[in-house]
Amino acid sequence: MGFNEVKTSQYIKNKLIDFGFHIEQTAKTGIIGYKEGSSSKGAIAFRADMDGLRIKEETGLSFASEEEGMMHACGHDGHMAILLGLAMYLSRIPKLNRDIVLIFQPAEEGPGGAEVIVKEGILKKYNVEAIFGLHIYPGLGEGRIGARPGAMMAQTGEFDIIIKGKSGHGAMPHASIDAIYVSSQLVINYQSIISRNIEPIQGAVLTIGKIKGGSTRNIIAEEVKIEGTIRAFDIQVYNHIKRRMNEINKGLEKMYNVNVSIQFHDMYPAVVNDKGLFEEFKRALNDDITIIKPMMLAEDFSYYQREIPGIFFMLGSRNEELKLTYPLHSCHFNFNEEILRRGLISYIKLCKNFGILNK
């Protein structure tokens, strides 16, 4: 659904105009809201993602998605509501002390709107010095704020492998080259990369999620296709995994006289919270945060952090009593809207701490 958030984009645009913000279109359906402050300091930015998912909503809510087969199963509607709430709050302030930029970003779920916004020069144009973003998260208790300094979410990539052998009769395997057998060796050998080539304290994942090969029970398969994903917090670890995969592939080619081709698709970089900015973030929220463990989830907020200091944090939504425990991307995902107030208050506190508003 990335870059197709047309109605959402228009709604946000109209609201920001009502709230007195200057508007700029970016990344096709993205919207920038800008308000000038009296200070010569660089701007502070806040980001909300806009896109939904191709999932049929099964929440049974009266305000469920009206778009067939699509829903906000990852809380992005909540993220937008919080940022629009901040825009409304700021609209009541006659003059801000510092420039503020509100980024309503498309395509977080893919192919990635943050990279496009960075490439279009939005951060430089508005002289953004720091950026903040949040994500509603059912892994934390309702209303709790969770974050950590340094690496918080993983670099992610995908890979596609094709193994080509030689087809033949199942009763005459000696006259064939069995691509399925080679694929089984590949899977087993790949498992040694994480367990034997990566330092145990370095977080990394290599997952093969799909294998497809063969046509019928008595034919040796000529071709097998394999799909999977890689995740790591450190780019050097991530690249080392890819190198070892290539080395294993070459070894299998020599051992079994097959062809093993692989295509890597590097996706979002790791989310790394600036350590100095994190201390300011903690002070702004009166140390009322939970230090969470790094996650193997991915987020394209990381593209902003490659350019400027940034903090990405989690807004807990888990409520056992209200049965709001479904994971992100579930067709039943929902949250108590009271947490939106908590998110908004956090943003207002950040505005005060970083000089946009008076304390």
N, C-alpha and C positions, 0 to 999 in steps of 0.2 A: 504493500500500500504506500510505500515511500514516494514522496513528491506528488501524491494524488490527494492531499488534504485540502481540497479546494474550498469546500463549504466552511470547514473549520478555520481556514486561513482568513476568509472574508469576515467571519464572525469576530475573530480576534482583532482584525484591522479596524472594524467599526467600533469595537469597545475601546481600543487604545486612542482612537481619534476623539471619542467622547470624553476620555480621561485627560485630554490635552497633550498627548505625546506626538512627537514628530514620527512619521512612519516611513519605513523603507522596506521594499520587497527584496528578498534574498533567497537563493537556493530554490528557485521556482515557486514554492508555496510557503516559504519561511517568511516571518514578519519580524522586523526590528522596531522596537519602540524606544525612542530616545528623548530624554529630557535634560536640558542644560542646567548646570548648577553655577554658583557664583565663584567657585574656586578654580584655580588654574591646574589643579591636580588632574591626573588621568581618571578616566571613568571606571566605575565598578559595574560589572555585568552579572545578570542572573539569567539562567537558561531553563526553559521548559521544553520537553519534546512533545510532539503533536500527534504522531501517527498511531493508528490502531493496529489490529491484527486480523488476519483472515481466519477467524474463529467464530462459530455460531454461538451466540450468547444464550446461556441456560440459567441465568440468575433468577429469572422470574420477576424482576423488578419492573415497576410501573414506568420507569424511565430507561428501559433497556434500549439497546441500539436499534435504530429504525433501518439501518443498512443491512440487508440480508447477508448472512455469512460473515459479518464483520463486527468486532466489538473492541472496547478498550479493556483488554485483558491484562494490561501491564501497568495500569495506573496513570497513564499519560494524561487522561482527562483531569485527574486530580492535580497533576503537576501544572497544567495550564490554569486551572481554577485558582491555585495558590498564587501564581504569577500575575494573573488578572486582579486578584485581591490586592496584591502589592501595588499594582498600577492605580487601582481605585483609591487606596490609602494615600499614595503620593499625590494624587490629583487634588487632595484637600490641603496640601501644603503650598502656600503662595510661592515660595522660592526655595529650591533645594540648594544645599551647600556645595554639592559636588555632582558632576555629570553621572547619569545612570543610563544603562543600556539593558533593555529587556529583550532577550533572544527567544523567539518562539520557533523552534527548529523542527523541520520535517525529517522523516526517514531515519529515525534512530534505529528501528528494527532492521533496517537494511534498505538500500545499500550504504547508507551513512550520510546524513545531512550536515553534520558538524564539519567534516573535511571540506565540503563545498563552501560553507560559510567562511571558513578560514581562508580558503583559496581566493574567494571573492574579496578578501581584504577588509572584512567588517571590523575585526579587532583593531587593526591599524587605523582605519578611517576614524573610528571613535576614540582612539587612544585609550583602549581598555587596559588597565593595569592588573586587574584581578577578576576572577570569575567564580561564581558559586552555582551549584545545581544540587537537586535532591532527587531521590527516588522512593516512592512508597514501597514498603517492603514487609511482607507477612512473616518474615523470619525474625522480626523484632516485635516486642510487646507494643500495644497501641500507644502512640504518642511519644515513644522513646526516640531519641536521636542517636544514630550509630555512625561512627566513622573511625578512621585511623590515619596517622601520618604515614607518608611513603606509599608503597604499592598497596592498593586496596582491591583492584579488580584486574583480571588477567589480559595479557596480549592473547589474541585469538587468531587462528587460521584454519583453513580447511584444505584437504588434499583429495585428489582423484588419481587412482592408480589403474592401469590396464596391464594385465599379464597376458602375454601371447605365447602359446605353446604350439602343439600340433595335434589336430584332431585324429581320431581313429576308433576302431572297434573296441568296445569294452573288454572283449575276450583276448585282445592282442595289445596290451598296454606297452609292451616292449617296442612296438612300432610307432608309438605316439609320444608326445610330451604333454604330461598332464598338468594343465594350468591350475586346476583345483588343488592338486597336491602342493604345487609351488605356493599357492596362496595361503595354504595352511602353515607352511614353513615361514612365510613372510609375517603372518600374524604372530606366531610364537616368537620369532626373533625380534619383532618390534617391541614386545613386552619387556625385553631386556634393556631397552634404551632408558626407560624411566627408573627401573630397579637397579641397574648396574652402571649406567653412564652419567646419571645426574646425581649431584650431591643430595643426600636425603633431606636436608633442611630447605632445599630449594623446591618450591611448589611447582609441579608440572603435571600435565595430563596428556596422554596420547590415546585417543579412543577411535576404534574402528566400528562404525555403526551400520555399515551396509556392505554385503558381499553378494554379487550376482554372477553366476556362471553356469554353463551347461545347458543342454537342450532336452536330453532324454536319458533314461537310466542306463542304457548300454552303450553310450558314446563317450569317449574321453573328451573332456571339454578343451577346446582350443583357446578360449578367452575367458578371463575372469575380470570383473570390474569391482573395485573396492573404493569406498568413500569413508572419510573420517575427519577428525578434528584434532587440533593441537592447542594446548593452552599453557601459558607460563607467565610468571610475573616479571621475569628478567629477559630482556631481548637477547642477551648472549646465550642464555639457556634455551630459549626458543629456537635460535639459529643452530645451536648445537644439535638439537633434536632433529632438525631437518637434514643436517649433514650426515648424521648417523643413519637416518632412513635411506638416504641416497647410497651410502656405503653398503648397507645391507642389500639393497636392490641390486647393486653391481655384483655382489657376491653370489646372489641367487642366480643371476644371469649366467655366470661362469659355471656354477655347480650343475645347473639343470638345462643349460642351452636354451633358455627362454629370453624373451624381451620383456623388460619391466619398465614401463614409462610412468612418470609421476608428474603431476601438475600441482603446485602449491598456490593457494589463494590467501595471501596475507590480508587479514581483516583489521579489526580495531586494535590499536596499541593498548598497553596496560594503563589503567587509571592510577595515577601516582599523585597523591595529595602533597602539595608543597609543605615541607616541615615547618618553615618559618611562618607561613600563612596559617597553618593549622593551630599554632599557639594563639594567634589573634582570634581565630575562629572559636577556640575554646573559651577565651576570655569574653568574647561577645555573648556567648550562650551561658555564661556564669559556670563553666565547667560541667554543665548539665548534659553530658553526653556519655554514651557507652562506647568504649574502645572495642571494636569488633574485629574478628579474624579476617584475613584476606579472603576474597571470594574468587572462584573460578568463572564467575559470570563476566560478561564483557559489556562495555559501554563506550559509545563514540564521543562522550564528553572528553575523553582522553586527547582528542585532537586539539581542543582548546588549551589543555594543560601542556601540550608540546610548545605552545607559543608564549604563554603567560602563566604565572602562578594561579592555581585553581584548587578549589575544595569541592569534592563530591561527597554527599552524605546520604544516609538512609533515614527515612521517616517510617517508624514502625506502625504496622496496621493490624497486627495479630490480636484478635479478641475471641477467646475461647467461649465466653458466655454468649456472644452474638453469633457464634459459629463462623466467624470471619477468619478462616484458617487456610483457605485454598491457596495454592501457590500461584505465582505469576504465570501467565499464559494458560491458566485454567479457564474453561468456559464458565465456571462458577465464581471466578474471582470478583471480589467486591471489598469495600472498606467502609468503615464508619466515617461519615463526612466531618465529624468533630476533629479528626486529625488534620484537616485542612487548616483549621485555626492555628494548630501547633506549628504547621509549616510556615504559615504567614507570619506568625509572631517571631519565628526564627529569622526570617528574612528582614523583618523590621529591626530586630536587634542588630543584625549585620549592617544594615543601613546606618544605624546610629553609631556603631563602633568604627565604621570606615568613613565617617564624616559626611554622608549624604544628608542625614538628619541630625538635628541637635539631640544630645543625650538627655 
